[in-house]
Amino acid sequence: MSINDDVYEKIILEQEDKEIQYRLVVSNFNDVEYVHIRKYYLDFEGEYKPTKEGVCIPFELNSLSNLFEGLVELLSLSESKSIIQEHFKDLLTDLYD
């Protein structure tokens, strides 16, 4: 995590073998703040640079609340999936094999 003036940046996923990072970034453009989830690549000079791949939403309470709500739902689904897979592993294996 780093904070530089009006910018927040955090690496949320790193694939070193592919020289790729995904970052959560807050930036300011024309006096409007935005939240980005963006893919970065490692250039020939050893610095990570942003690609066009990613999403950008306004840094506003409503937008961030909706994003947070969606992420919480995904975490809940992921946790439920893990619990189901753990407790019913043998049954699921039999069904799908």
Secondary structure, DSSP 8 states (H G I E B T S, - for coil): -EEETTEEEEEEEEEGGGTEEEEEEEEEETTEEEEEEEEEEE-TTS-EEEEEEEEEEE--HHHHHHHHHHHHHHHHHHHHHHHHHHHTHHHHHHHH-
